[in-house]
Amino acid sequence: MPTRKLVLTATFCLTCLAAAKAQDAQKIVDQYIKAEGGAKALSKTRTYVIEGSFQTKDGEAGTYTLNTRLPNRYYLEIVAGDASQIEAYNGKSAWRRGANGEFATLVGTEGSQLEAAGQYYNSHLVDAKKSKIGVGFAGFSKVRGKDVVDIEVTTMTGVKRHVFFDSQTHLIAKEAATIGGIEEEIVYDDYRLVNGLRIPYKIDLRRGTETFDITVTRAEINASVGERVFDFPKKSQVQLPDLKALFKEIDENQKAIDKIKENYAGTRSEEETEYDKTGKISKRELHEYTFFYLRGQEVSTLVKKDGKPLSEEEQKKENDKVQKEIQDIEKRDAKKEAKEEKAKEEGKNKEDDEPGIETFLRACQFVNPRRERFRGQDVLVFDFEPNPDFKPHKLAEKVVHELAGVVWVDEKAHDVARLEAYFVGDFRFGGGVIANLQKGTSFVFEQAYINNEVWLPTYEEAHVGVRVLLVKAFKVNEVTRYSDYKRFNVESIGAIGKPKGASDALPAVAETGSSPKPE
């Protein structure tokens, strides 16, 4: 009994210690900030330049370059002999130059990891909460015999990095993360004072199976680093087509696409994850729907919650709701057509508050055009960012003017294959009283070319930071995957509302189309 009691007591003490350390994660970061040079000096760091040299296993000389620039620019270059690797994030898109010398835009997880690296290195963990970065205690460890504290750092998009702080000096002893799909570990040593900050002059870098023993030859704070450093090299760019004409073609093609969409039905799953301030998951929900298209709009029927089918009563209520939605869409569409026809007769231009072609062309500027292959299709890719000369007035203009990102366009099919965008600043609804959509809120939209006739959604991703009614702040990630596209008879939508079970929630389907695979 005494032994068992002792074990329970020890276990309880360890649990309490872990809880205490979890609460002290920010304290560890604060100690680092002070040791590094102070919050004031770090917050004034606009650019960060590290250059170094190393030797390969074959005895060849190599160079290492790391450039960062506020607010989120990141550039890493490793040159060894005739081979060079580059990974960068330019504030709009992530890209890589591989060992084969070819350039490519990174998407999905790889792109998010480079974006997260840009956010992490530019923040220096100063005011992590404001930067939407979560810090949480991960454990105790050792780096080269030294005691360290492992802090898990999580960016708004959910990308994690482990940062190991020296228990004695409070400086960073090691970092471990996955960057651009490559596992990376960096051990720092030989810190020296540069412009008021402590910079490591010894860097041991492991990327995948490669290792680099780097001696820093140049370290500068707030040196001149141009924006073009982070952009695609000029030689990899192409001439942009007439965007007004291209967007007009895409817009005009949309009506035909909406009609073709009505030949398809499918399955949609939504996974919503909410995070606490340390970056840990506090809530997760999974919903599954069947859906079809009506007059260009997606009509969805919930069939499962957290992997469990709805009860018969729940399904009946859901189908009744969908039947009403169908009626509302038809009424709304008829009303809209009548309004447009009347305006046309009176010689008035259509005016609404939806972001259209002209809004994007005026509110944004387009840079870094290049041609690439995407999901087996030839596409035109270009970045966009706010146009500093444009003064927004309408709500739609204000929204678009706060966006930066990258878009993939299939010129042949006249449609957007993928879109990534994020808010470069906070966007306030009702002066911030109703809601404040926080800086860094981002979304991704991706489509696949189905049956060689139409682009249909396959993947959506949203990372939302919002404060509602000046009270509660949320950080939520939502991932939506579309699959199992099948042809069906649109005439059968009238049957909805009388299903016997979840399987009857969709209109009858016919031949199977190709099923896209979300990323």
KEKEKOL-129144 format. One record per residue (C-alpha): residue number from 1; y, z, x. Coordinates in nm, 3 decimals. Layout:
N
[atom NUM; [Y; Z; X]]
...
// end
This chain:
519
[atom 1; [0.000; 0.000; 0.000]]
[atom 2; [0.258; 0.083; 0.273]]
[atom 3; [0.182; -0.251; 0.441]]
[atom 4; [0.226; -0.441; 0.116]]
[atom 5; [0.551; -0.257; 0.046]]
[atom 6; [0.676; -0.338; 0.396]]
[atom 7; [0.597; -0.707; 0.348]]
[atom 8; [0.774; -0.716; 0.012]]
[atom 9; [1.077; -0.538; 0.160]]
[atom 10; [1.091; -0.780; 0.452]]
[atom 11; [1.059; -1.077; 0.217]]
[atom 12; [1.337; -0.939; -0.002]]
[atom 13; [1.563; -0.889; 0.302]]
[atom 14; [1.499; -1.243; 0.424]]
[atom 15; [1.579; -1.377; 0.076]]
[atom 16; [1.904; -1.182; 0.069]]
[atom 17; [1.989; -1.303; 0.419]]
[atom 18; [1.932; -1.665; 0.319]]
[atom 19; [2.150; -1.621; 0.009]]
[atom 20; [2.425; -1.465; 0.219]]
[atom 21; [2.407; -1.742; 0.477]]
[atom 22; [2.419; -2.003; 0.199]]
[atom 23; [2.748; -1.853; 0.089]]
[atom 24; [2.873; -1.852; 0.448]]
[atom 25; [2.831; -2.226; 0.505]]
[atom 26; [3.204; -2.284; 0.464]]
[atom 27; [3.271; -1.994; 0.702]]
[atom 28; [3.062; -2.170; 0.970]]
[atom 29; [3.262; -2.488; 0.915]]
[atom 30; [3.590; -2.294; 0.933]]
[atom 31; [3.484; -2.147; 1.269]]
[atom 32; [3.412; -2.498; 1.395]]
[atom 33; [3.753; -2.625; 1.279]]
[atom 34; [3.925; -2.342; 1.467]]
[atom 35; [3.719; -2.400; 1.783]]
[atom 36; [3.774; -2.775; 1.770]]
[atom 37; [4.152; -2.739; 1.777]]
[atom 38; [4.259; -2.618; 1.435]]
[atom 39; [4.301; -2.766; 1.091]]
[atom 40; [4.657; -2.882; 1.162]]
[atom 41; [4.559; -3.086; 1.470]]
[atom 42; [4.249; -3.230; 1.302]]
[atom 43; [4.438; -3.329; 0.987]]
[atom 44; [4.686; -3.522; 1.203]]
[atom 45; [4.406; -3.725; 1.363]]
[atom 46; [4.462; -4.079; 1.238]]
[atom 47; [4.232; -4.257; 1.485]]
[atom 48; [3.948; -4.146; 1.709]]
[atom 49; [3.826; -4.354; 2.004]]
[atom 50; [3.522; -4.280; 2.219]]
[atom 51; [3.401; -4.521; 2.487]]
[atom 52; [3.115; -4.462; 2.727]]
[atom 53; [2.853; -4.616; 2.951]]
[atom 54; [2.480; -4.581; 2.997]]
[atom 55; [2.182; -4.742; 3.163]]
[atom 56; [1.882; -4.886; 2.980]]
[atom 57; [1.522; -4.816; 3.081]]
[atom 58; [1.528; -5.155; 3.254]]
[atom 59; [1.825; -5.049; 3.463]]
[atom 60; [2.078; -5.267; 3.279]]
[atom 61; [2.431; -5.138; 3.226]]
[atom 62; [2.539; -5.071; 2.870]]
[atom 63; [2.850; -4.968; 2.682]]
[atom 64; [2.908; -4.747; 2.379]]
[atom 65; [3.212; -4.763; 2.150]]
[atom 66; [3.298; -4.550; 1.847]]
[atom 67; [3.624; -4.611; 1.659]]
[atom 68; [3.736; -4.437; 1.342]]
[atom 69; [4.056; -4.464; 1.147]]
[atom 70; [4.187; -4.292; 0.836]]
[atom 71; [4.096; -4.283; 0.560]]
[atom 72; [3.734; -4.400; 0.601]]
[atom 73; [3.706; -4.676; 0.867]]
[atom 74; [3.407; -4.665; 1.101]]
[atom 75; [3.296; -4.891; 1.388]]
[atom 76; [2.999; -4.837; 1.622]]
[atom 77; [2.911; -5.086; 1.894]]
[atom 78; [2.628; -5.065; 2.146]]
[atom 79; [2.603; -5.338; 2.410]]
[atom 80; [2.308; -5.351; 2.652]]
[atom 81; [2.275; -5.663; 2.867]]
[atom 82; [2.295; -5.972; 2.645]]
[atom 83; [2.212; -5.776; 2.329]]
[atom 84; [2.472; -5.603; 2.117]]
[atom 85; [2.460; -5.413; 1.791]]
[atom 86; [2.753; -5.342; 1.563]]
[atom 87; [2.771; -5.136; 1.245]]
[atom 88; [3.099; -5.094; 1.061]]
[atom 89; [3.262; -4.992; 0.738]]
[atom 90; [3.605; -5.147; 0.673]]
[atom 91; [3.702; -4.943; 0.368]]
[atom 92; [3.567; -5.207; 0.130]]
[atom 93; [3.228; -5.317; 0.259]]
[atom 94; [2.969; -5.216; 0.517]]
[atom 95; [2.841; -5.475; 0.763]]
[atom 96; [2.618; -5.517; 1.064]]
[atom 97; [2.572; -5.748; 1.359]]
[atom 98; [2.203; -5.733; 1.445]]
[atom 99; [2.032; -5.787; 1.779]]
[atom 100; [1.982; -6.152; 1.676]]
[atom 101; [2.359; -6.199; 1.666]]
[atom 102; [2.379; -6.260; 1.289]]
[atom 103; [2.626; -6.080; 1.064]]
[atom 104; [2.531; -5.939; 0.724]]
[atom 105; [2.689; -5.729; 0.452]]
[atom 106; [2.489; -5.411; 0.389]]
[atom 107; [2.409; -5.310; 0.033]]
[atom 108; [2.239; -5.021; -0.140]]
[atom 109; [2.141; -4.716; 0.061]]
[atom 110; [2.223; -4.874; 0.398]]
[atom 111; [2.576; -4.958; 0.289]]
[atom 112; [2.627; -4.612; 0.136]]
[atom 113; [2.518; -4.449; 0.461]]
[atom 114; [2.782; -4.636; 0.662]]
[atom 115; [3.047; -4.557; 0.404]]
[atom 116; [2.944; -4.189; 0.425]]
[atom 117; [2.967; -4.201; 0.806]]
[atom 118; [3.324; -4.328; 0.775]]
[atom 119; [3.412; -4.048; 0.536]]
[atom 120; [3.245; -3.778; 0.747]]
[atom 121; [3.392; -3.873; 1.086]]
[atom 122; [3.744; -3.917; 0.949]]
[atom 123; [3.743; -3.590; 0.751]]
[atom 124; [3.644; -3.372; 1.050]]
[atom 125; [3.525; -3.142; 0.767]]
[atom 126; [3.883; -3.026; 0.712]]
[atom 127; [3.928; -2.933; 0.345]]
[atom 128; [3.577; -3.057; 0.265]]
[atom 129; [3.617; -2.975; -0.104]]
[atom 130; [3.921; -3.201; -0.136]]
[atom 131; [3.732; -3.478; 0.044]]
[atom 132; [3.447; -3.438; -0.209]]
[atom 133; [3.212; -3.325; 0.069]]
[atom 134; [2.960; -3.050; -0.004]]
[atom 135; [2.852; -2.809; 0.270]]
[atom 136; [2.543; -2.590; 0.235]]
[atom 137; [2.341; -2.363; 0.461]]
[atom 138; [2.014; -2.530; 0.572]]
[atom 139; [1.872; -2.285; 0.826]]
[atom 140; [1.870; -2.157; 1.182]]
[atom 141; [1.745; -2.366; 1.472]]
[atom 142; [1.776; -2.429; 1.845]]
[atom 143; [1.923; -2.723; 2.035]]
[atom 144; [1.829; -2.730; 2.404]]
[atom 145; [1.758; -2.358; 2.397]]
[atom 146; [2.085; -2.267; 2.226]]
[atom 147; [2.099; -2.091; 1.888]]
[atom 148; [2.254; -2.314; 1.622]]
[atom 149; [2.324; -2.301; 1.249]]
[atom 150; [2.214; -2.605; 1.049]]
[atom 151; [2.464; -2.704; 0.778]]
[atom 152; [2.375; -2.979; 0.532]]
[atom 153; [2.675; -3.202; 0.461]]
[atom 154; [2.665; -3.414; 0.144]]
[atom 155; [2.918; -3.685; 0.058]]
[atom 156; [3.018; -3.781; -0.294]]
[atom 157; [2.758; -4.060; -0.303]]
[atom 158; [2.480; -3.813; -0.227]]
[atom 159; [2.428; -3.916; 0.138]]
[atom 160; [2.321; -3.618; 0.349]]
[atom 161; [2.373; -3.534; 0.716]]
[atom 162; [2.260; -3.228; 0.909]]
[atom 163; [2.520; -3.081; 1.144]]
[atom 164; [2.411; -2.814; 1.392]]
[atom 165; [2.686; -2.574; 1.505]]
[atom 166; [2.653; -2.377; 1.831]]
[atom 167; [2.645; -2.006; 1.738]]
[atom 168; [2.846; -1.915; 2.050]]
[atom 169; [3.108; -2.190; 2.086]]
[atom 170; [3.107; -2.290; 1.714]]
[atom 171; [3.132; -2.657; 1.824]]
[atom 172; [2.893; -2.926; 1.703]]
[atom 173; [2.580; -2.929; 1.918]]
[atom 174; [2.390; -3.196; 1.726]]
[atom 175; [2.402; -3.429; 1.426]]
[atom 176; [2.107; -3.583; 1.243]]
[atom 177; [2.143; -3.853; 0.979]]
[atom 178; [2.025; -4.195; 0.869]]
[atom 179; [2.290; -4.461; 0.935]]
[atom 180; [2.247; -4.815; 0.809]]
[atom 181; [1.879; -4.746; 0.746]]
[atom 182; [1.819; -4.622; 1.103]]
[atom 183; [1.737; -4.258; 1.180]]
[atom 184; [1.990; -4.123; 1.425]]
[atom 185; [2.020; -3.802; 1.626]]
[atom 186; [2.318; -3.721; 1.847]]
[atom 187; [2.335; -3.427; 2.090]]
[atom 188; [2.681; -3.337; 2.222]]
[atom 189; [2.775; -3.155; 2.542]]
[atom 190; [3.047; -3.115; 2.807]]
[atom 191; [3.339; -3.065; 2.567]]
[atom 192; [3.685; -3.125; 2.713]]
[atom 193; [4.036; -3.089; 2.574]]
[atom 194; [4.201; -3.420; 2.469]]
[atom 195; [4.534; -3.413; 2.285]]
[atom 196; [4.464; -3.065; 2.153]]
[atom 197; [4.108; -3.138; 2.037]]
[atom 198; [3.775; -3.070; 2.206]]
[atom 199; [3.585; -3.395; 2.269]]
[atom 200; [3.227; -3.422; 2.403]]
[atom 201; [3.199; -3.618; 2.729]]
[atom 202; [2.822; -3.617; 2.722]]
[atom 203; [2.642; -3.785; 2.429]]
[atom 204; [2.266; -3.827; 2.400]]
[atom 205; [2.202; -4.074; 2.120]]
[atom 206; [1.869; -4.161; 1.964]]
[atom 207; [1.868; -4.452; 1.719]]
[atom 208; [1.525; -4.532; 1.583]]
[atom 209; [1.303; -4.580; 1.890]]
[atom 210; [1.595; -4.637; 2.128]]
[atom 211; [1.765; -4.366; 2.334]]
[atom 212; [2.102; -4.379; 2.510]]
[atom 213; [2.222; -4.124; 2.765]]
[atom 214; [2.598; -4.182; 2.736]]
[atom 215; [2.870; -4.066; 2.971]]
[atom 216; [3.210; -4.085; 2.804]]
[atom 217; [3.462; -4.282; 3.007]]
[atom 218; [3.750; -4.283; 2.760]]
[atom 219; [3.845; -4.052; 2.475]]
[atom 220; [4.171; -4.087; 2.282]]
[atom 221; [4.318; -3.933; 1.972]]
[atom 222; [4.567; -4.136; 1.768]]
[atom 223; [4.542; -4.440; 1.996]]
[atom 224; [4.637; -4.776; 1.849]]
[atom 225; [4.336; -4.909; 1.655]]
[atom 226; [4.411; -5.212; 1.439]]
[atom 227; [4.266; -5.268; 1.093]]
[atom 228; [4.103; -5.591; 1.212]]
[atom 229; [3.870; -5.391; 1.438]]
[atom 230; [3.671; -5.287; 1.132]]
[atom 231; [3.667; -5.626; 0.956]]
[atom 232; [3.415; -5.905; 0.983]]
[atom 233; [3.479; -6.108; 1.300]]
[atom 234; [3.683; -6.419; 1.229]]
[atom 235; [3.406; -6.649; 1.352]]
[atom 236; [3.179; -6.523; 1.073]]
[atom 237; [3.435; -6.590; 0.800]]
[atom 238; [3.489; -6.899; 0.587]]
[atom 239; [3.778; -7.041; 0.388]]
[atom 240; [3.822; -6.884; 0.047]]
[atom 241; [3.808; -7.134; -0.241]]
[atom 242; [4.077; -7.145; -0.508]]
[atom 243; [4.007; -6.803; -0.660]]
[atom 244; [4.206; -6.874; -0.974]]
[atom 245; [3.990; -7.177; -1.044]]
[atom 246; [3.670; -6.993; -0.947]]
[atom 247; [3.744; -6.692; -1.168]]
[atom 248; [3.842; -6.923; -1.453]]
[atom 249; [3.506; -7.097; -1.427]]
[atom 250; [3.327; -6.761; -1.430]]
[atom 251; [3.525; -6.648; -1.734]]
[atom 252; [3.462; -6.969; -1.926]]
[atom 253; [3.095; -6.953; -1.835]]
[atom 254; [3.067; -6.601; -1.974]]
[atom 255; [3.050; -6.716; -2.338]]
[atom 256; [2.758; -6.944; -2.258]]
[atom 257; [2.593; -6.662; -2.063]]
[atom 258; [2.640; -6.420; -2.353]]
[atom 259; [2.460; -6.666; -2.578]]
[atom 260; [2.168; -6.706; -2.334]]
[atom 261; [2.147; -6.328; -2.297]]
[atom 262; [2.054; -6.307; -2.664]]
[atom 263; [1.721; -6.465; -2.571]]
[atom 264; [1.627; -6.158; -2.368]]
[atom 265; [1.528; -5.796; -2.422]]
[atom 266; [1.424; -5.536; -2.170]]
[atom 267; [1.394; -5.175; -2.059]]
[atom 268; [1.670; -4.958; -1.913]]
[atom 269; [1.627; -4.621; -1.743]]
[atom 270; [1.917; -4.388; -1.667]]
[atom 271; [1.898; -4.101; -1.420]]
[atom 272; [2.195; -3.866; -1.421]]
[atom 273; [2.231; -3.605; -1.148]]
[atom 274; [2.497; -3.336; -1.131]]
[atom 275; [2.579; -3.156; -0.803]]
[atom 276; [2.732; -2.820; -0.726]]
[atom 277; [3.004; -2.765; -0.466]]
[atom 278; [2.752; -2.738; -0.179]]
[atom 279; [2.595; -3.075; -0.259]]
[atom 280; [2.281; -2.925; -0.414]]
[atom 281; [2.144; -3.068; -0.740]]
[atom 282; [2.238; -2.846; -1.034]]
[atom 283; [2.116; -3.067; -1.319]]
[atom 284; [1.912; -3.385; -1.363]]
[atom 285; [1.833; -3.586; -1.676]]
[atom 286; [1.630; -3.902; -1.728]]
[atom 287; [1.659; -4.127; -2.032]]
[atom 288; [1.472; -4.450; -2.108]]
[atom 289; [1.586; -4.717; -2.351]]
[atom 290; [1.477; -5.053; -2.486]]
[atom 291; [1.761; -5.299; -2.536]]
[atom 292; [1.869; -5.648; -2.633]]
[atom 293; [2.197; -5.838; -2.643]]
[atom 294; [2.406; -5.914; -2.949]]
[atom 295; [2.731; -6.113; -2.927]]
[atom 296; [2.756; -6.038; -2.554]]
[atom 297; [2.702; -5.663; -2.594]]
[atom 298; [2.404; -5.454; -2.497]]
[atom 299; [2.236; -5.274; -2.789]]
[atom 300; [2.012; -4.991; -2.672]]
[atom 301; [1.755; -4.768; -2.838]]
[atom 302; [1.657; -4.439; -2.677]]
[atom 303; [1.276; -4.403; -2.659]]
[atom 304; [1.216; -4.130; -2.397]]
[atom 305; [1.384; -3.815; -2.265]]
[atom 306; [1.275; -3.682; -1.925]]
[atom 307; [0.959; -3.892; -1.945]]
[atom 308; [0.858; -3.775; -2.295]]
[atom 309; [0.864; -4.007; -2.602]]
[atom 310; [1.090; -3.908; -2.890]]
[atom 311; [0.932; -3.747; -3.193]]
[atom 312; [0.891; -3.959; -3.505]]
[atom 313; [1.192; -3.792; -3.666]]
[atom 314; [1.408; -3.831; -3.352]]
[atom 315; [1.310; -4.198; -3.322]]
[atom 316; [1.401; -4.264; -3.684]]
[atom 317; [1.748; -4.112; -3.632]]
[atom 318; [1.791; -4.318; -3.313]]
[atom 319; [1.693; -4.641; -3.489]]
[atom 320; [1.925; -4.567; -3.781]]
[atom 321; [2.205; -4.521; -3.528]]
[atom 322; [2.121; -4.855; -3.364]]
[atom 323; [2.117; -5.033; -3.701]]
[atom 324; [2.468; -4.903; -3.769]]
[atom 325; [2.578; -5.015; -3.420]]
[atom 326; [2.454; -5.367; -3.496]]
[atom 327; [2.657; -5.374; -3.817]]
[atom 328; [2.966; -5.242; -3.637]]
[atom 329; [2.937; -5.510; -3.365]]
[atom 330; [2.911; -5.786; -3.624]]
[atom 331; [3.212; -5.652; -3.818]]
[atom 332; [3.417; -5.602; -3.503]]
[atom 333; [3.332; -5.949; -3.376]]
[atom 334; [3.425; -6.111; -3.707]]
[atom 335; [3.755; -5.921; -3.712]]
[atom 336; [3.829; -6.021; -3.352]]
[atom 337; [3.760; -6.390; -3.423]]
[atom 338; [3.986; -6.381; -3.727]]
[atom 339; [4.265; -6.217; -3.525]]
[atom 340; [4.234; -6.471; -3.243]]
[atom 341; [4.233; -6.759; -3.489]]
[atom 342; [4.546; -6.628; -3.657]]
[atom 343; [4.720; -6.584; -3.322]]
[atom 344; [4.623; -6.937; -3.228]]
[atom 345; [4.769; -7.074; -3.550]]
[atom 346; [5.092; -6.883; -3.487]]
[atom 347; [5.106; -7.009; -3.128]]
[atom 348; [5.076; -6.662; -2.976]]
[atom 349; [4.897; -6.583; -2.654]]
[atom 350; [4.613; -6.336; -2.662]]
[atom 351; [4.731; -5.998; -2.535]]
[atom 352; [4.515; -5.693; -2.485]]
[atom 353; [4.468; -5.412; -2.240]]
[atom 354; [4.142; -5.537; -2.087]]
[atom 355; [4.139; -5.635; -1.717]]
[atom 356; [4.109; -6.013; -1.698]]
[atom 357; [4.128; -6.280; -1.431]]
[atom 358; [4.504; -6.278; -1.399]]
[atom 359; [4.508; -5.900; -1.362]]
[atom 360; [4.268; -5.909; -1.067]]
[atom 361; [4.449; -6.199; -0.903]]
[atom 362; [4.784; -6.021; -0.918]]
[atom 363; [4.673; -5.660; -0.858]]
[atom 364; [4.437; -5.729; -0.567]]
[atom 365; [4.434; -5.919; -0.242]]
[atom 366; [4.116; -6.081; -0.112]]
[atom 367; [4.000; -6.077; 0.251]]
[atom 368; [3.699; -6.132; 0.480]]
[atom 369; [3.535; -6.424; 0.295]]
[atom 370; [3.185; -6.516; 0.416]]
[atom 371; [2.876; -6.700; 0.292]]
[atom 372; [2.545; -6.514; 0.282]]
[atom 373; [2.203; -6.509; 0.117]]
[atom 374; [2.159; -6.247; -0.153]]
[atom 375; [1.832; -6.191; -0.339]]
[atom 376; [1.728; -6.545; -0.247]]
[atom 377; [2.052; -6.710; -0.364]]
[atom 378; [2.344; -6.857; -0.168]]
[atom 379; [2.655; -6.654; -0.247]]
[atom 380; [3.019; -6.623; -0.150]]
[atom 381; [3.112; -6.268; -0.045]]
[atom 382; [3.463; -6.130; -0.007]]
[atom 383; [3.639; -5.794; 0.000]]
[atom 384; [3.926; -5.693; -0.224]]
[atom 385; [4.189; -5.420; -0.201]]
[atom 386; [4.512; -5.322; -0.380]]
[atom 387; [4.797; -5.569; -0.341]]
[atom 388; [5.087; -5.360; -0.203]]
[atom 389; [5.344; -5.601; -0.350]]
[atom 390; [5.213; -5.570; -0.706]]
[atom 391; [5.373; -5.316; -0.942]]
[atom 392; [5.134; -5.227; -1.228]]
[atom 393; [5.261; -5.148; -1.578]]
[atom 394; [4.974; -5.170; -1.829]]
[atom 395; [4.676; -4.935; -1.814]]
[atom 396; [4.439; -5.218; -1.710]]
[atom 397; [4.674; -5.315; -1.426]]
[atom 398; [4.696; -4.955; -1.307]]
[atom 399; [4.315; -4.921; -1.304]]
[atom 400; [4.255; -5.244; -1.112]]
[atom 401; [4.534; -5.168; -0.867]]
[atom 402; [4.353; -4.848; -0.761]]
[atom 403; [4.031; -5.033; -0.673]]
[atom 404; [3.891; -5.163; -0.344]]
[atom 405; [3.549; -5.308; -0.279]]
[atom 406; [3.339; -5.617; -0.227]]
[atom 407; [3.204; -5.886; -0.460]]
[atom 408; [2.916; -6.133; -0.430]]
[atom 409; [2.967; -6.456; -0.632]]
[atom 410; [2.713; -6.728; -0.708]]
[atom 411; [2.944; -7.030; -0.715]]
[atom 412; [2.673; -7.259; -0.851]]
[atom 413; [2.580; -7.035; -1.143]]
[atom 414; [2.945; -6.928; -1.196]]
[atom 415; [2.867; -6.558; -1.211]]
[atom 416; [2.895; -6.232; -1.017]]
[atom 417; [2.570; -6.130; -0.846]]
[atom 418; [2.691; -5.792; -0.724]]
[atom 419; [3.008; -5.583; -0.732]]
[atom 420; [3.094; -5.265; -0.543]]
[atom 421; [3.422; -5.085; -0.602]]
[atom 422; [3.578; -4.745; -0.558]]
[atom 423; [3.907; -4.574; -0.644]]
[atom 424; [4.137; -4.549; -0.343]]
[atom 425; [4.332; -4.268; -0.509]]
[atom 426; [4.313; -4.028; -0.802]]
[atom 427; [4.352; -4.193; -1.142]]
[atom 428; [4.501; -3.974; -1.412]]
[atom 429; [4.451; -4.021; -1.785]]
[atom 430; [4.726; -3.866; -1.997]]
[atom 431; [4.913; -3.757; -1.684]]
[atom 432; [4.602; -3.574; -1.564]]
[atom 433; [4.595; -3.343; -1.867]]
[atom 434; [4.310; -3.531; -2.041]]
[atom 435; [4.115; -3.619; -1.726]]
[atom 436; [4.161; -3.686; -1.358]]
[atom 437; [3.924; -3.946; -1.211]]
[atom 438; [3.911; -3.841; -0.850]]
[atom 439; [3.961; -4.049; -0.537]]
[atom 440; [3.633; -4.190; -0.407]]
[atom 441; [3.480; -4.236; -0.752]]
[atom 442; [3.273; -4.551; -0.711]]
[atom 443; [3.038; -4.784; -0.893]]
[atom 444; [2.793; -5.064; -0.817]]
[atom 445; [2.682; -5.345; -1.047]]
[atom 446; [2.403; -5.588; -0.960]]
[atom 447; [2.233; -5.879; -1.137]]
[atom 448; [1.931; -6.103; -1.078]]
[atom 449; [1.885; -6.470; -1.162]]
[atom 450; [1.619; -6.474; -1.435]]
[atom 451; [1.407; -6.780; -1.520]]
[atom 452; [1.651; -6.998; -1.325]]
[atom 453; [1.895; -6.989; -1.616]]
[atom 454; [2.098; -6.669; -1.631]]
[atom 455; [2.212; -6.368; -1.426]]
[atom 456; [2.108; -6.043; -1.599]]
[atom 457; [2.179; -5.682; -1.495]]
[atom 458; [1.919; -5.513; -1.277]]
[atom 459; [2.100; -5.214; -1.128]]
[atom 460; [2.406; -4.998; -1.182]]
[atom 461; [2.518; -4.695; -0.987]]
[atom 462; [2.813; -4.464; -1.041]]
[atom 463; [2.938; -4.171; -0.835]]
[atom 464; [3.196; -3.989; -1.044]]
[atom 465; [3.422; -3.702; -0.955]]
[atom 466; [3.632; -3.594; -1.252]]
[atom 467; [3.833; -3.297; -1.370]]
[atom 468; [3.858; -3.265; -1.750]]
[atom 469; [4.145; -3.090; -1.930]]
[atom 470; [4.264; -2.931; -1.602]]
[atom 471; [3.968; -2.695; -1.619]]
[atom 472; [3.621; -2.806; -1.512]]
[atom 473; [3.543; -3.044; -1.228]]
[atom 474; [3.222; -3.247; -1.224]]
[atom 475; [3.050; -3.446; -0.952]]
[atom 476; [2.790; -3.669; -1.113]]
[atom 477; [2.577; -3.957; -0.985]]
[atom 478; [2.419; -4.194; -1.235]]
[atom 479; [2.167; -4.467; -1.153]]
[atom 480; [2.066; -4.725; -1.414]]
[atom 481; [1.774; -4.962; -1.361]]
[atom 482; [1.696; -5.264; -1.580]]
[atom 483; [1.346; -5.412; -1.587]]
[atom 484; [1.076; -5.587; -1.791]]
[atom 485; [1.295; -5.868; -1.919]]
[atom 486; [1.117; -6.066; -2.191]]
[atom 487; [1.218; -6.341; -2.426]]
[atom 488; [1.247; -6.247; -2.791]]
[atom 489; [1.360; -6.377; -3.127]]
[atom 490; [1.711; -6.257; -3.205]]
[atom 491; [1.640; -6.307; -3.577]]
[atom 492; [1.411; -6.004; -3.566]]
[atom 493; [1.691; -5.754; -3.504]]
[atom 494; [1.706; -5.690; -3.878]]
[atom 495; [1.372; -5.513; -3.848]]
[atom 496; [1.528; -5.229; -3.654]]
[atom 497; [1.559; -4.920; -3.867]]
[atom 498; [1.204; -4.943; -4.003]]
[atom 499; [0.992; -4.882; -3.693]]
[atom 500; [0.685; -4.661; -3.699]]
[atom 501; [0.720; -4.549; -3.341]]
[atom 502; [0.895; -4.598; -3.009]]
[atom 503; [0.713; -4.926; -2.948]]
[atom 504; [0.877; -5.073; -3.259]]
[atom 505; [1.226; -4.989; -3.138]]
[atom 506; [1.266; -5.335; -2.981]]
[atom 507; [1.276; -5.668; -3.161]]
[atom 508; [0.955; -5.868; -3.126]]
[atom 509; [0.913; -6.027; -2.784]]
[atom 510; [0.752; -6.353; -2.689]]
[atom 511; [0.691; -6.506; -2.344]]
[atom 512; [0.748; -6.287; -2.043]]
[atom 513; [1.030; -6.370; -1.807]]
[atom 514; [1.044; -6.271; -1.443]]
[atom 515; [1.097; -5.898; -1.402]]
[atom 516; [1.375; -5.815; -1.157]]
[atom 517; [1.321; -5.532; -0.912]]
[atom 518; [1.618; -5.294; -0.883]]
[atom 519; [1.716; -5.185; -0.532]]
// end
